[in-house]
Amino acid sequence: MRFSIVIPAFNESAVIARCLDSVHRAARDMGPVDVWVVDNGSTDDTVAVARRAGAQVVENATGRRKTIAALRNEGAARAGGDILAFLDADMLVPTNWLTAAAARYASGFGGILGFVGRTPDSAGLVARAWGDRLFRKRRTVMAVDYLPGRNMIMPASLFRALGGFDASLATVEDKDLTMRAVRAGYEVLSSPEAPVEHLGYESGFAEFVAKEYWRQGNTLAVLRKRGLTLRGLRNPLLSLFHLAMPLVALTFLLAGRPGTALVWGLLWPVPALVLSLRDVGREDPLFGMVFFLTFVRWIVAGVALLRQLPALFRPAARDDARGSD
């Protein structure tokens, strides 16, 4: 069983050496492992650092930035392994990362695997509350319908069968791929066996808001592509709810009905409360912060949704965009 590691990168010279060092330590007893860094036109020393660290580097010579999905597809097309492992350049993996994955696939598993991620011990409150919430919850192997692309492993044959990542999506390309896998009947598992560490955590509240605004930037594109399903509608409906509730409450208040306005105002944070209870539970020591960040996240998602509305009047992207640059 041969592994290939695919790492997209853009201006990651500060962290990519640590990432590659952890990958090489994990691959020490695994036989041949090819490591591909697919650069997106970095203006720092990312390419030189990656080469010194023993990676094979694919440079973007087009003069324009590509989507991270296109970079991953490009690395996967060059990879020679039976199993593809996708990482981001700001990830650190433990020494049992590949051996744990190999054992899972040797047992007959044929789907997509992701090891639970966490933030460094030095991370701040926002990062620990948000970045570690799944680490605190997922203590056993469990089936999920979404794994982040920065931490995703699958057979190369499955990747090809699914058509790879949709290169037309600037964000949520990982959610799109894992949901396609689930619909095709493949298992998608989250496992705590080899926790990975994310160095690119949110340094504070402002960065959290900025990252969430970016992450929610393709909600409608995925919805148009996959059709109207309950799972697909959840994100836009929650986003619209969090934008509409304060407006409804304000309307009733201006109409001289403060009691009704209060009821609508109290309903506003209820979905965030329910989601936080589902994600981490009331006993979680950081539950209050997770609840607050979840509430803010859906407000930010609503603003991002408004930005996407003009796209509804443009022709939908075709599925054959997958795998293209």
DOMAR-89516 format. One line per field, with one value per residue: z, y, x of N, C-alpha, C in turn. Coordinates in steps of 0.2 Angstrom, whole numbers, plus 5000, padded with zeros to 4 digits. Example, Ala and Ser with C-alpha at 12.3 -4.5 7.8 and 13.67 -1.06 7.14 Angstrom:
n_zz <- [5039, 5035]
n_yy <- [4972, 4989]
n_xx <- [5066, 5064]
ca_zz <- [5039, 5036]
ca_yy <- [4978, 4995]
ca_xx <- [5062, 5068]
c_zz <- [5039, 5039]
c_yy <- [4984, 5000]
c_xx <- [5066, 5064]
***
This chain:
n_zz <- [5000, 4995, 4998, 4993, 4996, 4996, 4995, 4994, 4992, 4997, 4999, 5011, 5018, 5032, 5039, 5031, 5031, 5044, 5043, 5032, 5038, 5049, 5041, 5034, 5045, 5049, 5038, 5039, 5041, 5031, 5018, 5000, 4999, 4990, 4990, 4987, 4984, 4979, 4972, 4972, 4965, 4975, 4983, 4992, 5000, 4999, 4989, 4988, 5001, 5002, 4993, 4998, 5009, 5004, 4996, 4981, 4970, 4962, 4952, 4949, 4935, 4927, 4930, 4936, 4950, 4956, 4961, 4977, 4975, 4962, 4963, 4972, 4964, 4954, 4960, 4964, 4951, 4948, 4957, 4963, 4971, 4979, 4989, 4992, 5002, 5008, 5013, 5021, 5020, 5033, 5042, 5055, 5057, 5067, 5072, 5070, 5059, 5046, 5047, 5055, 5046, 5036, 5042, 5044, 5030, 5026, 5033, 5026, 5023, 5012, 5010, 5013, 5024, 5039, 5051, 5067, 5070, 5079, 5088, 5092, 5109, 5113, 5107, 5107, 5115, 5106, 5096, 5102, 5107, 5095, 5085, 5091, 5094, 5088, 5090, 5104, 5104, 5096, 5100, 5097, 5083, 5069, 5058, 5046, 5036, 5031, 5029, 5032, 5018, 5021, 5028, 5024, 5018, 5005, 4994, 4979, 4968, 4971, 4972, 4958, 4953, 4959, 4952, 4957, 4965, 4964, 4953, 4951, 4962, 4974, 4988, 5000, 4993, 4998, 5006, 4996, 4989, 4999, 5001, 4989, 4989, 4999, 4994, 4984, 4990, 4998, 5013, 5025, 5036, 5052, 5063, 5079, 5080, 5076, 5079, 5071, 5070, 5068, 5062, 5057, 5064, 5070, 5075, 5083, 5087, 5076, 5065, 5065, 5060, 5048, 5041, 5042, 5034, 5021, 5020, 5018, 5005, 4994, 4995, 4988, 4975, 4977, 4981, 4969, 4961, 4966, 4968, 4976, 4991, 5008, 5016, 5008, 5009, 5022, 5026, 5018, 5023, 5037, 5037, 5031, 5040, 5052, 5047, 5045, 5057, 5067, 5059, 5058, 5072, 5074, 5066, 5072, 5084, 5080, 5075, 5087, 5095, 5107, 5114, 5105, 5097, 5106, 5108, 5095, 5095, 5105, 5099, 5090, 5093, 5095, 5085, 5084, 5097, 5098, 5089, 5095, 5106, 5100, 5094, 5104, 5117, 5133, 5144, 5140, 5143, 5136, 5131, 5131, 5124, 5112, 5108, 5106, 5096, 5086, 5084, 5079, 5068, 5059, 5057, 5049, 5039, 5033, 5028, 5019, 5010, 5005, 4997, 4987, 4980, 4966, 4958, 4956, 4944, 4934, 4922, 4928, 4934, 4925, 4928, 4923, 4926, 4936, 4941, 4931, 4928]
n_yy <- [4994, 5010, 5027, 5043, 5060, 5076, 5093, 5108, 5125, 5142, 5155, 5150, 5149, 5150, 5139, 5128, 5119, 5113, 5106, 5097, 5090, 5083, 5075, 5067, 5060, 5053, 5045, 5036, 5022, 5017, 5013, 5017, 5034, 5047, 5064, 5078, 5095, 5108, 5123, 5139, 5150, 5157, 5171, 5171, 5161, 5148, 5138, 5135, 5131, 5120, 5111, 5110, 5103, 5090, 5088, 5085, 5098, 5107, 5120, 5135, 5142, 5150, 5163, 5167, 5165, 5149, 5139, 5131, 5119, 5115, 5115, 5104, 5094, 5094, 5090, 5077, 5071, 5069, 5060, 5045, 5035, 5022, 5027, 5042, 5056, 5071, 5086, 5102, 5116, 5121, 5111, 5099, 5082, 5067, 5054, 5042, 5044, 5039, 5025, 5022, 5025, 5016, 5004, 5005, 5005, 4993, 4985, 4983, 4995, 5007, 5020, 5038, 5045, 5054, 5061, 5067, 5085, 5097, 5112, 5120, 5119, 5132, 5141, 5154, 5158, 5159, 5151, 5139, 5136, 5136, 5129, 5117, 5111, 5099, 5090, 5089, 5082, 5071, 5057, 5044, 5033, 5038, 5040, 5053, 5067, 5076, 5081, 5091, 5098, 5100, 5089, 5075, 5058, 5046, 5032, 5032, 5027, 5029, 5043, 5046, 5040, 5049, 5060, 5069, 5085, 5099, 5110, 5123, 5128, 5140, 5139, 5127, 5116, 5104, 5100, 5098, 5087, 5076, 5075, 5071, 5058, 5052, 5051, 5043, 5031, 5028, 5026, 5039, 5043, 5050, 5050, 5047, 5042, 5047, 5061, 5077, 5092, 5109, 5123, 5135, 5142, 5152, 5168, 5177, 5185, 5194, 5188, 5176, 5180, 5185, 5173, 5165, 5172, 5171, 5157, 5154, 5157, 5150, 5145, 5145, 5141, 5128, 5123, 5125, 5117, 5104, 5103, 5104, 5099, 5093, 5093, 5101, 5113, 5117, 5126, 5139, 5142, 5143, 5154, 5164, 5165, 5170, 5183, 5188, 5188, 5198, 5209, 5207, 5207, 5221, 5227, 5224, 5231, 5244, 5245, 5246, 5235, 5229, 5217, 5206, 5209, 5206, 5192, 5187, 5192, 5184, 5172, 5172, 5168, 5154, 5143, 5143, 5139, 5126, 5120, 5121, 5114, 5101, 5100, 5101, 5100, 5104, 5102, 5104, 5113, 5125, 5129, 5140, 5150, 5143, 5143, 5157, 5160, 5151, 5157, 5170, 5166, 5161, 5173, 5180, 5171, 5174, 5187, 5184, 5176, 5185, 5192, 5183, 5182, 5188, 5178, 5169, 5172, 5170, 5158, 5141, 5132, 5119, 5101, 5096, 5104, 5099, 5094, 5103, 5117]
n_xx <- [5004, 5004, 5007, 5003, 5006, 4998, 5000, 4994, 5000, 5003, 5013, 5018, 5030, 5034, 5029, 5029, 5040, 5040, 5028, 5031, 5042, 5035, 5028, 5037, 5043, 5032, 5031, 5042, 5043, 5036, 5039, 5041, 5035, 5028, 5029, 5020, 5021, 5011, 5012, 5005, 5010, 5018, 5025, 5035, 5048, 5043, 5043, 5057, 5060, 5051, 5057, 5070, 5066, 5063, 5052, 5043, 5040, 5027, 5025, 5016, 5014, 5006, 5003, 4992, 4981, 4976, 4961, 4961, 4956, 4959, 4973, 4975, 4969, 4979, 4990, 4986, 4985, 4998, 5002, 5008, 5003, 4993, 4985, 4979, 4983, 4978, 4984, 4985, 4997, 5000, 4998, 5002, 5007, 5005, 5017, 5011, 5002, 5001, 5002, 4991, 4981, 4984, 4982, 4968, 4963, 4968, 4960, 4949, 4941, 4935, 4933, 4933, 4944, 4947, 4957, 4954, 4956, 4966, 4970, 4986, 4993, 4996, 4987, 4974, 4959, 4948, 4952, 4954, 4941, 4934, 4942, 4945, 4933, 4927, 4937, 4936, 4924, 4923, 4927, 4927, 4928, 4918, 4904, 4903, 4897, 4905, 4922, 4936, 4946, 4960, 4964, 4962, 4960, 4960, 4957, 4966, 4959, 4946, 4945, 4947, 4936, 4926, 4928, 4937, 4941, 4930, 4935, 4930, 4925, 4929, 4929, 4922, 4925, 4929, 4918, 4909, 4915, 4915, 4902, 4897, 4904, 4897, 4884, 4886, 4888, 4899, 4908, 4912, 4923, 4927, 4941, 4949, 4961, 4974, 4977, 4978, 4987, 4983, 4991, 4986, 4977, 4963, 4968, 4961, 4946, 4942, 4949, 4943, 4930, 4933, 4938, 4927, 4918, 4924, 4924, 4911, 4908, 4903, 4891, 4878, 4883, 4886, 4873, 4866, 4872, 4870, 4857, 4840, 4841, 4837, 4849, 4857, 4850, 4851, 4861, 4859, 4846, 4848, 4857, 4849, 4839, 4846, 4849, 4836, 4829, 4832, 4828, 4814, 4811, 4814, 4805, 4792, 4794, 4795, 4782, 4775, 4774, 4781, 4781, 4779, 4790, 4800, 4799, 4802, 4815, 4821, 4820, 4830, 4844, 4841, 4843, 4857, 4860, 4855, 4863, 4875, 4874, 4872, 4885, 4895, 4890, 4882, 4890, 4903, 4918, 4920, 4908, 4900, 4907, 4908, 4895, 4892, 4901, 4896, 4884, 4888, 4894, 4884, 4877, 4887, 4888, 4876, 4877, 4887, 4880, 4871, 4880, 4882, 4870, 4868, 4874, 4864, 4858, 4866, 4872, 4873, 4887, 4895, 4896, 4907, 4918, 4925, 4941, 4948, 4958]
ca_zz <- [5000, 4994, 5000, 4990, 5000, 4991, 4999, 4991, 4996, 4994, 5004, 5018, 5020, 5039, 5042, 5027, 5033, 5050, 5040, 5029, 5043, 5052, 5036, 5033, 5051, 5049, 5033, 5040, 5040, 5026, 5011, 4996, 4999, 4987, 4993, 4981, 4986, 4973, 4974, 4969, 4964, 4981, 4982, 4997, 4999, 5000, 4984, 4990, 5007, 5001, 4989, 5003, 5014, 5001, 4993, 4974, 4969, 4956, 4952, 4945, 4930, 4923, 4931, 4939, 4956, 4955, 4967, 4980, 4972, 4956, 4966, 4974, 4958, 4950, 4964, 4963, 4944, 4947, 4962, 4961, 4977, 4979, 4994, 4992, 5008, 5006, 5019, 5020, 5022, 5040, 5047, 5058, 5058, 5072, 5069, 5068, 5055, 5040, 5050, 5057, 5040, 5032, 5046, 5042, 5023, 5026, 5036, 5021, 5022, 5005, 5009, 5014, 5031, 5041, 5058, 5071, 5070, 5085, 5088, 5097, 5116, 5114, 5104, 5111, 5117, 5101, 5092, 5106, 5107, 5088, 5082, 5095, 5097, 5086, 5094, 5111, 5104, 5092, 5104, 5094, 5075, 5068, 5051, 5045, 5029, 5029, 5031, 5028, 5013, 5024, 5032, 5020, 5015, 5001, 4989, 4972, 4963, 4973, 4970, 4951, 4952, 4960, 4948, 4960, 4968, 4959, 4953, 4950, 4968, 4978, 4995, 5001, 4988, 5002, 5008, 4990, 4987, 5003, 5001, 4983, 4991, 5003, 4990, 4980, 4994, 5001, 5020, 5026, 5043, 5057, 5068, 5084, 5081, 5075, 5079, 5067, 5073, 5063, 5064, 5054, 5068, 5071, 5081, 5087, 5084, 5069, 5060, 5064, 5056, 5041, 5038, 5040, 5028, 5015, 5019, 5016, 4999, 4988, 4997, 4983, 4970, 4979, 4981, 4962, 4958, 4969, 4968, 4982, 4996, 5015, 5018, 5005, 5010, 5029, 5026, 5016, 5027, 5043, 5035, 5030, 5047, 5056, 5045, 5045, 5064, 5070, 5055, 5060, 5078, 5074, 5062, 5077, 5089, 5077, 5075, 5093, 5098, 5110, 5117, 5100, 5095, 5111, 5106, 5089, 5097, 5109, 5094, 5085, 5094, 5096, 5081, 5086, 5104, 5097, 5085, 5099, 5110, 5096, 5092, 5110, 5123, 5138, 5149, 5137, 5147, 5132, 5128, 5130, 5118, 5105, 5107, 5104, 5089, 5081, 5083, 5075, 5061, 5055, 5054, 5044, 5033, 5030, 5024, 5013, 5006, 5001, 4991, 4981, 4976, 4959, 4955, 4954, 4938, 4930, 4921, 4933, 4932, 4923, 4933, 4920, 4928, 4941, 4938, 4927, 4931]
ca_yy <- [5000, 5016, 5033, 5050, 5066, 5081, 5098, 5115, 5130, 5149, 5159, 5146, 5147, 5150, 5133, 5121, 5115, 5109, 5101, 5092, 5086, 5079, 5070, 5062, 5056, 5048, 5040, 5033, 5015, 5015, 5012, 5023, 5039, 5053, 5070, 5084, 5102, 5111, 5130, 5143, 5157, 5160, 5176, 5170, 5156, 5142, 5133, 5133, 5128, 5114, 5107, 5108, 5098, 5084, 5087, 5087, 5104, 5109, 5127, 5138, 5147, 5153, 5170, 5168, 5161, 5144, 5137, 5126, 5112, 5114, 5113, 5097, 5089, 5094, 5085, 5070, 5069, 5067, 5056, 5038, 5031, 5019, 5031, 5050, 5060, 5078, 5091, 5109, 5117, 5123, 5105, 5094, 5075, 5063, 5049, 5036, 5046, 5034, 5018, 5021, 5025, 5010, 4999, 5006, 5003, 4986, 4981, 4983, 5001, 5009, 5027, 5044, 5045, 5060, 5061, 5073, 5090, 5101, 5118, 5120, 5121, 5139, 5144, 5158, 5156, 5158, 5145, 5133, 5135, 5134, 5124, 5111, 5108, 5092, 5086, 5087, 5078, 5065, 5053, 5037, 5033, 5040, 5042, 5060, 5068, 5081, 5082, 5097, 5096, 5100, 5083, 5070, 5053, 5041, 5028, 5036, 5025, 5033, 5050, 5047, 5039, 5054, 5066, 5074, 5091, 5103, 5116, 5129, 5131, 5143, 5136, 5121, 5110, 5098, 5097, 5095, 5080, 5071, 5074, 5066, 5052, 5049, 5050, 5037, 5025, 5027, 5029, 5045, 5042, 5054, 5045, 5051, 5038, 5050, 5068, 5081, 5099, 5114, 5129, 5140, 5143, 5159, 5171, 5181, 5186, 5197, 5183, 5171, 5183, 5185, 5167, 5162, 5175, 5168, 5150, 5153, 5161, 5146, 5141, 5145, 5137, 5121, 5122, 5125, 5111, 5098, 5103, 5106, 5094, 5096, 5094, 5107, 5119, 5119, 5132, 5145, 5144, 5146, 5160, 5169, 5166, 5174, 5189, 5190, 5188, 5205, 5214, 5205, 5210, 5228, 5229, 5224, 5236, 5250, 5245, 5247, 5229, 5227, 5210, 5202, 5210, 5202, 5185, 5186, 5193, 5178, 5166, 5173, 5163, 5147, 5138, 5142, 5136, 5119, 5117, 5121, 5108, 5095, 5099, 5100, 5098, 5109, 5100, 5107, 5119, 5131, 5129, 5147, 5153, 5139, 5146, 5164, 5159, 5148, 5163, 5175, 5162, 5161, 5180, 5181, 5167, 5177, 5192, 5181, 5173, 5191, 5193, 5178, 5182, 5189, 5172, 5165, 5174, 5168, 5151, 5136, 5129, 5112, 5096, 5094, 5108, 5095, 5092, 5107, 5122]
ca_xx <- [5000, 5009, 5004, 5005, 5004, 4997, 5000, 4994, 5003, 5004, 5016, 5018, 5037, 5035, 5026, 5029, 5046, 5038, 5023, 5035, 5046, 5031, 5026, 5043, 5043, 5026, 5032, 5048, 5043, 5030, 5041, 5041, 5030, 5029, 5026, 5019, 5019, 5008, 5012, 5000, 5013, 5020, 5030, 5040, 5052, 5039, 5046, 5064, 5059, 5048, 5062, 5075, 5063, 5062, 5046, 5042, 5036, 5024, 5025, 5010, 5018, 5001, 5003, 4986, 4980, 4971, 4958, 4964, 4953, 4963, 4979, 4974, 4968, 4985, 4995, 4983, 4986, 5005, 5004, 5009, 5001, 4987, 4981, 4980, 4982, 4978, 4985, 4987, 5004, 5000, 4996, 5007, 5004, 5008, 5021, 5006, 4997, 5000, 5001, 4984, 4977, 4986, 4978, 4961, 4962, 4970, 4954, 4944, 4938, 4937, 4930, 4937, 4946, 4950, 4959, 4952, 4961, 4966, 4975, 4991, 4991, 4997, 4982, 4970, 4952, 4944, 4955, 4953, 4934, 4931, 4946, 4945, 4926, 4926, 4942, 4933, 4918, 4924, 4932, 4927, 4927, 4911, 4903, 4901, 4896, 4910, 4928, 4940, 4951, 4966, 4965, 4958, 4963, 4956, 4960, 4966, 4954, 4939, 4946, 4946, 4929, 4922, 4930, 4941, 4938, 4927, 4940, 4926, 4923, 4934, 4928, 4918, 4926, 4930, 4911, 4906, 4918, 4913, 4895, 4897, 4905, 4891, 4878, 4888, 4887, 4905, 4909, 4916, 4924, 4931, 4944, 4953, 4967, 4980, 4975, 4983, 4987, 4982, 4994, 4983, 4971, 4961, 4972, 4957, 4939, 4942, 4951, 4937, 4925, 4935, 4939, 4920, 4915, 4927, 4922, 4904, 4907, 4901, 4885, 4873, 4885, 4885, 4866, 4863, 4875, 4868, 4849, 4837, 4840, 4837, 4856, 4860, 4846, 4852, 4866, 4856, 4841, 4850, 4860, 4844, 4836, 4850, 4848, 4829, 4826, 4833, 4824, 4807, 4810, 4814, 4798, 4787, 4796, 4793, 4775, 4772, 4772, 4787, 4781, 4781, 4797, 4805, 4798, 4806, 4822, 4823, 4821, 4836, 4849, 4839, 4847, 4864, 4860, 4854, 4869, 4881, 4872, 4874, 4892, 4900, 4886, 4882, 4895, 4909, 4920, 4920, 4901, 4898, 4911, 4906, 4888, 4893, 4905, 4891, 4879, 4891, 4896, 4878, 4876, 4892, 4886, 4870, 4880, 4891, 4875, 4868, 4885, 4881, 4863, 4868, 4876, 4858, 4855, 4871, 4872, 4876, 4893, 4894, 4900, 4914, 4923, 4929, 4948, 4951, 4962]
c_zz <- [5000, 4995, 4996, 4994, 4996, 4996, 4995, 4995, 4993, 5000, 5011, 5020, 5028, 5042, 5038, 5029, 5039, 5047, 5037, 5033, 5047, 5047, 5035, 5039, 5051, 5043, 5033, 5038, 5035, 5019, 5007, 4997, 4995, 4989, 4988, 4985, 4979, 4975, 4969, 4967, 4970, 4979, 4988, 4995, 5000, 4995, 4986, 4996, 5006, 4998, 4994, 5008, 5011, 4997, 4985, 4973, 4962, 4956, 4947, 4941, 4926, 4924, 4935, 4945, 4954, 4961, 4970, 4978, 4966, 4958, 4968, 4969, 4954, 4953, 4963, 4956, 4944, 4952, 4960, 4966, 4976, 4984, 4993, 4999, 5007, 5013, 5017, 5023, 5029, 5045, 5049, 5059, 5063, 5068, 5067, 5063, 5049, 5042, 5052, 5051, 5036, 5036, 5044, 5035, 5023, 5029, 5032, 5020, 5016, 5004, 5010, 5022, 5033, 5049, 5061, 5071, 5077, 5084, 5093, 5104, 5117, 5111, 5109, 5112, 5111, 5097, 5096, 5106, 5100, 5085, 5085, 5097, 5094, 5089, 5101, 5110, 5101, 5095, 5101, 5086, 5074, 5060, 5051, 5038, 5026, 5032, 5028, 5024, 5016, 5028, 5030, 5017, 5011, 4996, 4982, 4967, 4965, 4971, 4962, 4950, 4953, 4956, 4951, 4963, 4962, 4959, 4952, 4956, 4972, 4985, 4994, 4996, 4992, 5004, 5002, 4988, 4992, 5003, 4994, 4985, 4995, 4999, 4985, 4984, 4998, 5009, 5020, 5034, 5046, 5062, 5073, 5085, 5081, 5074, 5075, 5070, 5067, 5066, 5062, 5058, 5068, 5077, 5085, 5084, 5077, 5064, 5059, 5060, 5049, 5037, 5037, 5034, 5021, 5014, 5017, 5009, 4993, 4990, 4992, 4977, 4971, 4978, 4974, 4959, 4960, 4969, 4975, 4986, 5003, 5017, 5015, 5007, 5017, 5029, 5024, 5020, 5034, 5042, 5035, 5037, 5051, 5054, 5046, 5052, 5067, 5066, 5057, 5067, 5078, 5070, 5068, 5082, 5086, 5076, 5081, 5097, 5101, 5112, 5111, 5097, 5100, 5110, 5100, 5091, 5101, 5104, 5090, 5087, 5095, 5092, 5083, 5093, 5102, 5093, 5090, 5104, 5107, 5095, 5098, 5116, 5128, 5143, 5146, 5141, 5143, 5128, 5126, 5125, 5112, 5103, 5103, 5097, 5084, 5079, 5078, 5068, 5057, 5053, 5049, 5038, 5029, 5026, 5018, 5008, 5002, 4995, 4986, 4977, 4969, 4955, 4953, 4947, 4932, 4928, 4926, 4930, 4930, 4928, 4929, 4922, 4933, 4937, 4933, 4931, 4931]
c_yy <- [5006, 5022, 5039, 5055, 5072, 5087, 5105, 5120, 5137, 5153, 5156, 5144, 5147, 5144, 5127, 5117, 5110, 5104, 5096, 5087, 5081, 5073, 5065, 5058, 5051, 5043, 5036, 5026, 5013, 5014, 5018, 5028, 5045, 5059, 5076, 5090, 5106, 5119, 5134, 5150, 5161, 5166, 5176, 5164, 5149, 5137, 5131, 5129, 5121, 5109, 5105, 5102, 5091, 5083, 5088, 5093, 5105, 5116, 5130, 5143, 5150, 5161, 5172, 5163, 5155, 5143, 5132, 5119, 5110, 5112, 5106, 5092, 5089, 5089, 5078, 5067, 5066, 5061, 5049, 5033, 5028, 5023, 5038, 5053, 5067, 5082, 5098, 5110, 5119, 5117, 5101, 5087, 5072, 5057, 5043, 5038, 5041, 5027, 5017, 5021, 5019, 5004, 4999, 5003, 4995, 4981, 4980, 4989, 5004, 5016, 5032, 5044, 5052, 5060, 5068, 5079, 5094, 5107, 5117, 5122, 5129, 5144, 5148, 5155, 5155, 5152, 5139, 5131, 5132, 5128, 5117, 5108, 5101, 5088, 5084, 5082, 5071, 5060, 5046, 5038, 5034, 5042, 5049, 5061, 5074, 5081, 5088, 5094, 5096, 5094, 5077, 5065, 5048, 5037, 5032, 5034, 5028, 5040, 5051, 5045, 5045, 5060, 5071, 5080, 5095, 5110, 5123, 5132, 5134, 5141, 5130, 5116, 5104, 5095, 5094, 5088, 5075, 5070, 5070, 5059, 5048, 5047, 5044, 5031, 5023, 5030, 5035, 5045, 5048, 5049, 5049, 5047, 5042, 5058, 5073, 5088, 5104, 5121, 5135, 5142, 5151, 5162, 5175, 5181, 5189, 5192, 5178, 5173, 5183, 5178, 5164, 5165, 5172, 5160, 5149, 5156, 5157, 5142, 5140, 5141, 5130, 5119, 5121, 5119, 5105, 5097, 5104, 5100, 5097, 5097, 5101, 5114, 5122, 5126, 5138, 5147, 5146, 5153, 5166, 5170, 5171, 5182, 5192, 5192, 5195, 5210, 5213, 5208, 5218, 5231, 5229, 5229, 5243, 5251, 5246, 5241, 5226, 5220, 5205, 5203, 5206, 5195, 5183, 5187, 5187, 5172, 5166, 5168, 5156, 5142, 5137, 5139, 5128, 5116, 5116, 5115, 5101, 5094, 5098, 5098, 5103, 5108, 5103, 5113, 5125, 5132, 5136, 5151, 5150, 5142, 5153, 5164, 5156, 5154, 5168, 5172, 5163, 5168, 5182, 5177, 5170, 5183, 5189, 5178, 5179, 5192, 5189, 5178, 5183, 5183, 5168, 5167, 5173, 5160, 5146, 5133, 5122, 5107, 5095, 5099, 5105, 5093, 5097, 5113, 5129]
c_xx <- [5004, 5005, 5007, 5002, 5004, 4996, 4999, 4997, 5003, 5007, 5016, 5025, 5038, 5033, 5028, 5035, 5044, 5032, 5027, 5039, 5041, 5029, 5031, 5044, 5038, 5027, 5038, 5048, 5038, 5032, 5041, 5034, 5032, 5025, 5026, 5017, 5017, 5007, 5008, 5003, 5015, 5026, 5036, 5045, 5049, 5042, 5052, 5064, 5057, 5053, 5068, 5072, 5061, 5056, 5047, 5038, 5033, 5022, 5019, 5014, 5013, 5001, 4996, 4985, 4975, 4967, 4962, 4962, 4957, 4970, 4979, 4973, 4975, 4990, 4993, 4985, 4993, 5007, 5004, 5006, 4994, 4982, 4983, 4979, 4983, 4979, 4986, 4994, 5005, 4998, 5002, 5003, 5008, 5012, 5017, 5001, 4996, 4999, 4994, 4980, 4978, 4982, 4970, 4959, 4963, 4964, 4948, 4940, 4940, 4934, 4935, 4938, 4949, 4951, 4957, 4957, 4960, 4970, 4980, 4989, 4992, 4992, 4977, 4963, 4948, 4946, 4953, 4945, 4931, 4935, 4946, 4938, 4925, 4931, 4939, 4927, 4919, 4929, 4932, 4927, 4920, 4910, 4901, 4900, 4901, 4916, 4932, 4945, 4958, 4968, 4960, 4962, 4958, 4960, 4960, 4961, 4947, 4940, 4945, 4939, 4924, 4923, 4934, 4937, 4935, 4931, 4936, 4924, 4929, 4934, 4923, 4919, 4927, 4923, 4908, 4908, 4915, 4906, 4893, 4898, 4900, 4886, 4880, 4889, 4894, 4905, 4914, 4917, 4929, 4934, 4949, 4960, 4974, 4979, 4980, 4982, 4987, 4985, 4991, 4977, 4969, 4964, 4967, 4950, 4938, 4944, 4946, 4932, 4927, 4936, 4932, 4917, 4918, 4925, 4915, 4903, 4905, 4895, 4880, 4876, 4885, 4878, 4864, 4866, 4872, 4860, 4847, 4836, 4840, 4844, 4858, 4856, 4848, 4856, 4862, 4850, 4843, 4853, 4854, 4840, 4839, 4850, 4841, 4827, 4827, 4829, 4816, 4806, 4809, 4807, 4793, 4788, 4793, 4785, 4771, 4770, 4778, 4787, 4782, 4788, 4802, 4805, 4803, 4814, 4825, 4824, 4827, 4841, 4848, 4843, 4854, 4865, 4860, 4860, 4875, 4880, 4874, 4881, 4896, 4896, 4887, 4887, 4902, 4911, 4920, 4913, 4899, 4901, 4909, 4899, 4888, 4896, 4900, 4886, 4882, 4892, 4890, 4876, 4881, 4890, 4880, 4873, 4884, 4886, 4872, 4873, 4884, 4875, 4864, 4870, 4870, 4856, 4861, 4870, 4876, 4882, 4892, 4898, 4906, 4919, 4927, 4936, 4951, 4954, 4958]
***
